[in-house]
Amino acid sequence: MDEKLLLIEDKYEKLAARMEDPDTYADPAAYGALAKEQKELEPIVDAWRALKRLRAAADEAEALLAAEDDPEVRALAREELDASREAIPAAELALKTLLLPKDPNDEKNVIVEIRGGVGGEESALFAASLYRMYAMYAERRGWSVSIANLNETDLGGVKEVSFIVEGAGAYSRLKFESGVHRVQRVPETETQGRVHTSTATVAVLPEMDETDFQLDMSQVRVDVFRSSGAGGQKVNKTSSAIRVTHIPTGTVVECQDERSQYKNKARALSILASRLAQAERDKQASERADERRSQVGSGMRNERIRTYNFPQGRVTDHRIGLTLYKIDAIMDGDLDELIDALVTADQAEKLREGA
């Protein structure tokens, strides 16, 4: 690992030197590319230099212990040696984590699709609650949310909703949310006070652009239709809604939230490309099914990942066995504790696989 880190540090320093060159500085595009590359290496170099300082401090303290007879000096040297040795393993682990292969999609915007599952109207109401939860989480993170398609029920539930979350690192934080979410609560329509169990499915897709995934438009049918759905104040009623169908796979995407037919078409095609790219990734993962893969990161849509139990005020993530008794805060978008734990578990699994 040390040899690899020395090469990274050398590359970082060479990038810094090139950025100081007047010719490079005069070329904004070249300077920007170098600055981006240097910024990506900076956390690794900082952590590597911190580890080197700890090791040097331990070596100096050990040498001082061997050379000194003064009790006070020896006590200080022993204290320094113990502190450095205690900090080194954590510093090494932090570096190993930084060196893990990056998901190329982590910095992409995401398309989130939520659909009501088992439980009728209650599942639709739960799907609406999940949409609100993610929208509030996005607001906390300073991300923007725009609805692509919304199919509501008469009681304010959501049969399905597709929305785009735009912001730095959106996919890196939300990618663990794919799967089946289960709710246990007393529905407002329940007169006996009985707890019902319902589900909703969540799919999180990195948003693809033309450089990531090219659609063969000869295989795509585009239809225009009039927007519809309960709660019509949230969608327009002009004939600007778009339905795109990928003929080979039968994949269908509808977008009806924009007043512009052109914008709806562009958004629908982007979602279609993202779905097809995800299908290809799922296929490749299936072909590698005999290899060890992280349960946290699998994100299969048929996998029950989390239970929201309202009577007990708890949320349990079944993949990592984490239970938090703060359901109201979580439903208001306070997801960082859950997501941080999932990220840590995913990193730990990757470290084990690389060991």
C-alpha positions as CSV (number, residue, x, y, z in Angstrom):
1,M,0.0,0.0,0.0
2,D,2.8,2.4,0.8
3,E,4.3,2.1,-2.7
4,K,0.9,2.9,-4.2
5,L,0.5,5.9,-1.9
6,L,4.0,7.3,-2.8
7,L,3.0,7.2,-6.5
8,I,-0.2,9.0,-5.7
9,E,1.6,11.6,-3.7
10,D,4.1,12.1,-6.6
11,K,1.3,12.5,-9.1
12,Y,-0.4,15.0,-6.8
13,E,2.8,17.1,-6.6
14,K,3.4,17.0,-10.3
15,L,-0.2,18.2,-10.9
16,A,0.4,21.1,-8.5
17,A,3.6,22.0,-10.5
18,R,1.8,21.9,-13.8
19,M,-1.0,24.1,-12.4
20,E,1.6,26.7,-11.5
21,D,2.9,26.8,-15.1
22,P,1.9,30.1,-16.8
23,D,0.9,28.3,-20.0
24,T,-1.4,26.0,-18.1
25,Y,-2.9,28.8,-16.1
26,A,-3.7,30.7,-19.3
27,D,-5.8,27.7,-20.5
28,P,-9.0,27.6,-18.4
29,A,-10.0,24.2,-19.7
30,A,-6.6,22.6,-19.1
31,Y,-6.3,24.2,-15.7
32,G,-9.8,23.1,-14.7
33,A,-9.1,19.5,-15.6
34,L,-5.9,19.5,-13.6
35,A,-7.6,21.1,-10.6
36,K,-10.4,18.5,-10.7
37,E,-7.9,15.6,-10.8
38,Q,-5.8,17.2,-8.0
39,K,-8.9,17.7,-5.8
40,E,-9.8,14.0,-6.2
41,L,-6.4,13.0,-5.0
42,E,-6.2,15.5,-2.2
43,P,-8.0,13.5,0.6
44,I,-5.8,10.5,-0.1
45,V,-2.6,12.6,0.0
46,D,-3.7,14.4,3.2
47,A,-4.5,11.1,4.9
48,W,-1.2,9.6,3.7
49,R,0.8,12.5,5.0
50,A,-1.0,12.4,8.3
51,L,-0.1,8.7,8.6
52,K,3.6,9.4,7.8
53,R,3.6,12.0,10.5
54,L,2.3,9.5,13.0
55,R,4.9,6.9,12.0
56,A,7.7,9.5,12.2
57,A,6.5,10.6,15.7
58,A,6.5,7.0,16.9
59,D,10.0,6.4,15.5
60,E,11.3,9.6,17.1
61,A,9.7,8.7,20.5
62,E,11.1,5.2,20.3
63,A,14.6,6.5,19.5
64,L,14.4,8.9,22.4
65,L,13.4,6.1,24.8
66,A,16.4,4.2,23.8
67,A,18.8,7.1,24.2
68,E,17.5,9.0,27.2
69,D,18.0,8.2,30.9
70,D,16.1,11.2,32.3
71,P,12.8,9.9,33.8
72,E,10.7,13.0,32.8
73,V,12.0,12.9,29.2
74,R,11.3,9.1,29.0
75,A,7.8,9.6,30.4
76,L,7.0,12.2,27.7
77,A,8.5,9.9,25.0
78,R,6.5,6.9,26.2
79,E,3.3,9.0,26.2
80,E,4.1,10.2,22.6
81,L,4.9,6.6,21.5
82,D,1.7,5.2,22.9
83,A,-0.5,7.9,21.4
84,S,1.1,7.5,18.0
85,R,0.8,3.7,18.0
86,E,-2.8,4.0,19.1
87,A,-3.6,6.4,16.2
88,I,-1.8,4.5,13.4
89,P,-4.3,1.7,12.9
90,A,-7.2,4.1,12.5
91,A,-5.2,6.2,10.1
92,E,-4.3,3.1,8.0
93,L,-8.0,2.0,7.9
94,A,-9.0,5.5,6.7
95,L,-6.5,5.3,3.9
96,K,-7.6,1.9,2.9
97,T,-11.2,3.2,2.7
98,L,-10.1,6.1,0.6
99,L,-8.3,3.8,-1.8
100,L,-11.5,1.6,-2.4
101,P,-12.6,1.7,-6.0
102,K,-15.1,4.6,-6.5
103,D,-18.5,4.0,-7.9
104,P,-18.4,5.9,-11.2
105,N,-22.0,7.0,-10.7
106,D,-21.6,8.4,-7.2
107,E,-21.6,12.0,-8.3
108,K,-24.5,11.7,-10.7
109,N,-28.0,13.0,-10.1
110,V,-30.6,10.3,-9.4
111,I,-34.0,9.3,-10.6
112,V,-36.1,7.9,-7.8
113,E,-39.2,5.9,-8.6
114,I,-41.7,5.0,-5.8
115,R,-44.6,2.7,-6.3
116,G,-47.3,1.5,-3.9
117,G,-47.2,-2.2,-3.3
118,V,-49.2,-4.6,-1.1
119,G,-51.8,-2.9,1.0
120,G,-54.1,-1.0,-1.4
121,E,-54.8,2.7,-0.5
122,E,-52.6,2.4,2.6
123,S,-49.6,1.5,0.5
124,A,-50.3,4.5,-1.7
125,L,-50.4,6.7,1.3
126,F,-47.1,5.2,2.5
127,A,-45.6,5.8,-1.0
128,A,-46.6,9.5,-0.6
129,S,-44.9,9.5,2.8
130,L,-41.7,8.1,1.4
131,Y,-41.7,10.7,-1.4
132,R,-42.1,13.5,1.2
133,M,-39.3,11.9,3.3
134,Y,-36.9,11.9,0.4
135,A,-37.9,15.4,-0.7
136,M,-37.3,16.7,2.8
137,Y,-33.9,14.9,2.9
138,A,-32.9,16.5,-0.4
139,E,-33.8,19.9,1.0
140,R,-31.6,19.3,4.0
141,R,-28.7,18.4,1.7
142,G,-29.3,21.5,-0.5
143,W,-30.4,19.4,-3.5
144,S,-33.2,20.2,-5.9
145,V,-36.2,17.9,-6.6
146,S,-38.3,17.9,-9.7
147,I,-41.2,15.5,-10.4
148,A,-41.2,13.8,-13.7
149,N,-44.4,11.8,-13.3
150,L,-47.1,11.6,-10.6
151,N,-50.1,9.3,-10.4
152,E,-52.1,10.1,-7.3
153,T,-55.1,8.6,-5.6
154,D,-58.3,10.3,-4.5
155,L,-57.2,10.2,-0.9
156,G,-53.9,11.8,-1.4
157,G,-51.8,8.7,-1.8
158,V,-49.4,8.0,-4.7
159,K,-49.8,5.0,-6.9
160,E,-46.4,5.9,-8.4
161,V,-44.1,8.9,-8.6
162,S,-40.9,9.5,-10.5
163,F,-38.7,12.4,-9.5
164,I,-35.2,13.6,-10.2
165,V,-32.8,14.7,-7.4
166,E,-30.0,17.0,-8.5
167,G,-27.0,17.7,-6.3
168,A,-23.5,16.8,-5.5
169,G,-23.2,13.2,-4.4
170,A,-26.9,12.5,-4.7
171,Y,-26.4,9.0,-5.9
172,S,-23.7,8.2,-3.4
173,R,-26.2,8.9,-0.6
174,L,-29.4,7.5,-2.0
175,K,-28.3,4.4,-3.9
176,F,-28.9,2.2,-0.8
177,E,-32.6,3.1,-0.8
178,S,-33.6,0.7,-3.6
179,G,-35.8,-2.2,-2.4
180,V,-39.1,-2.9,-0.6
181,H,-40.0,-0.6,2.3
182,R,-42.6,-1.9,4.8
183,V,-44.8,0.1,7.0
184,Q,-46.7,-1.0,10.1
185,R,-49.3,1.5,11.4
186,V,-52.9,2.1,12.0
187,P,-54.5,3.6,8.8
188,E,-56.7,6.7,9.2
189,T,-59.5,4.7,7.7
190,E,-59.2,1.9,10.3
191,T,-62.1,2.1,12.9
192,Q,-60.9,-0.9,15.0
193,G,-57.5,0.5,15.7
194,R,-55.7,-2.5,14.1
195,V,-52.2,-2.2,12.8
196,H,-51.9,-2.9,9.1
197,T,-48.8,-3.9,7.2
198,S,-48.2,-2.4,3.7
199,T,-45.3,-2.0,1.4
200,A,-43.9,0.3,-1.3
201,T,-41.0,-0.3,-3.7
202,V,-38.3,2.3,-4.3
203,A,-35.9,2.2,-7.2
204,V,-32.9,4.6,-7.3
205,L,-31.2,5.0,-10.7
206,P,-28.2,7.2,-11.6
207,E,-29.3,9.7,-14.2
208,M,-27.6,8.8,-17.5
209,D,-26.8,11.3,-20.3
210,E,-25.9,10.6,-23.9
211,T,-22.2,10.0,-23.2
212,D,-23.2,7.3,-20.6
213,F,-25.8,5.5,-22.6
214,Q,-26.9,6.0,-26.1
215,L,-30.5,5.2,-27.1
216,D,-31.3,3.8,-30.5
217,M,-34.2,6.0,-31.3
218,S,-35.3,3.5,-34.1
219,Q,-36.3,1.2,-31.2
220,V,-38.2,3.9,-29.3
221,R,-41.9,4.9,-29.8
222,V,-43.0,8.3,-28.6
223,D,-46.6,9.0,-27.9
224,V,-48.2,12.3,-26.8
225,F,-51.2,12.3,-24.5
226,R,-53.2,14.5,-22.2
227,S,-52.1,14.7,-18.6
228,S,-54.5,13.1,-16.1
229,G,-54.7,11.8,-12.5
230,A,-56.3,12.6,-9.2
231,G,-55.2,15.8,-7.5
232,G,-55.1,17.5,-10.9
233,Q,-53.7,20.7,-9.5
234,K,-50.3,19.1,-9.5
235,V,-50.2,18.3,-13.2
236,N,-51.3,20.3,-16.2
237,K,-54.1,19.2,-18.5
238,T,-52.6,20.1,-21.9
239,S,-51.6,17.5,-24.5
240,S,-47.9,17.8,-23.6
241,A,-47.5,14.6,-21.6
242,I,-45.1,12.1,-23.2
243,R,-45.0,8.3,-23.2
244,V,-41.9,6.7,-24.5
245,T,-41.7,2.9,-25.1
246,H,-38.5,0.9,-25.7
247,I,-39.9,-1.6,-28.1
248,P,-37.3,-4.5,-27.6
249,T,-37.9,-4.6,-23.8
250,G,-41.4,-3.1,-23.5
251,T,-40.0,-0.6,-21.0
252,V,-42.4,2.4,-20.7
253,V,-41.8,5.8,-19.2
254,E,-44.3,8.6,-18.9
255,C,-43.6,12.3,-18.1
256,Q,-46.3,14.8,-17.6
257,D,-45.2,17.4,-15.1
258,E,-43.7,20.0,-17.4
259,R,-45.9,22.2,-19.6
260,S,-43.4,21.9,-22.4
261,Q,-43.8,18.8,-24.6
262,Y,-40.1,19.1,-25.5
263,K,-39.0,19.1,-21.8
264,N,-41.2,16.1,-21.0
265,K,-39.8,14.2,-23.9
266,A,-36.2,15.0,-22.9
267,R,-36.9,13.9,-19.4
268,A,-38.7,10.7,-20.4
269,L,-35.8,9.7,-22.7
270,S,-33.3,10.4,-19.8
271,I,-35.3,8.2,-17.5
272,L,-35.6,5.5,-20.1
273,A,-31.9,5.5,-20.7
274,S,-31.3,5.3,-17.0
275,R,-33.7,2.3,-16.6
276,L,-32.1,0.4,-19.5
277,A,-28.6,1.1,-18.1
278,Q,-29.7,-0.2,-14.7
279,A,-31.2,-3.3,-16.4
280,E,-27.8,-3.9,-18.0
281,R,-26.0,-3.5,-14.7
282,D,-28.5,-5.9,-13.1
283,K,-27.9,-8.5,-15.8
284,Q,-24.1,-8.2,-15.3
285,A,-24.6,-8.6,-11.5
286,S,-26.7,-11.7,-12.1
287,E,-24.0,-13.2,-14.3
288,R,-21.6,-12.7,-11.4
289,A,-24.0,-14.1,-8.8
290,D,-21.4,-16.7,-7.7
291,E,-19.0,-13.9,-6.7
292,R,-19.2,-12.4,-3.2
293,R,-21.2,-9.2,-3.2
294,S,-22.2,-6.7,-0.5
295,Q,-25.8,-7.2,0.7
296,V,-25.9,-3.6,1.5
297,G,-25.1,-2.5,-2.0
298,S,-27.2,-5.0,-3.9
299,G,-30.3,-2.8,-4.0
300,M,-32.6,-5.4,-5.5
301,R,-36.1,-4.1,-5.9
302,N,-37.6,-7.3,-4.5
303,E,-35.5,-7.2,-1.3
304,R,-37.2,-6.1,1.8
305,I,-34.8,-3.6,3.2
306,R,-36.5,-1.5,5.9
307,T,-39.5,-1.5,8.2
308,Y,-41.2,1.6,9.6
309,N,-43.2,0.6,12.7
310,F,-45.2,3.6,13.8
311,P,-46.8,2.1,17.0
312,Q,-43.4,1.4,18.4
313,G,-41.8,4.6,16.9
314,R,-39.0,2.6,15.3
315,V,-37.3,2.2,11.9
316,T,-35.3,-1.0,11.3
317,D,-32.9,-1.5,8.4
318,H,-32.8,-5.3,7.9
319,R,-29.6,-5.3,5.9
320,I,-27.4,-4.1,8.8
321,G,-29.6,-4.8,11.7
322,L,-29.9,-1.2,12.7
323,T,-33.0,0.0,14.7
324,L,-33.6,3.7,15.4
325,Y,-36.3,5.0,17.7
326,K,-36.9,8.3,15.9
327,I,-39.5,7.5,13.3
328,D,-41.0,11.0,13.2
329,A,-37.6,12.6,12.5
330,I,-36.8,10.1,9.9
331,M,-40.1,10.6,8.1
332,D,-39.2,14.3,8.2
333,G,-36.1,13.6,6.2
334,D,-33.5,13.0,9.0
335,L,-31.9,10.1,7.1
336,D,-28.2,10.8,7.6
337,E,-27.7,8.4,10.6
338,L,-29.3,5.6,8.6
339,I,-27.4,6.4,5.4
340,D,-24.1,6.9,7.2
341,A,-24.4,3.4,8.7
342,L,-25.2,1.9,5.3
343,V,-22.2,3.6,3.8
344,T,-19.9,2.3,6.6
345,A,-21.3,-1.2,6.3
346,D,-20.7,-1.2,2.5
347,Q,-17.2,0.1,2.9
348,A,-16.5,-2.6,5.5
349,E,-17.8,-5.3,3.2
350,K,-15.6,-4.1,0.4
351,L,-12.5,-4.0,2.7
352,R,-13.2,-7.6,3.7
353,E,-13.6,-8.6,0.1
354,G,-10.3,-6.9,-0.8
355,A,-8.4,-8.4,2.2
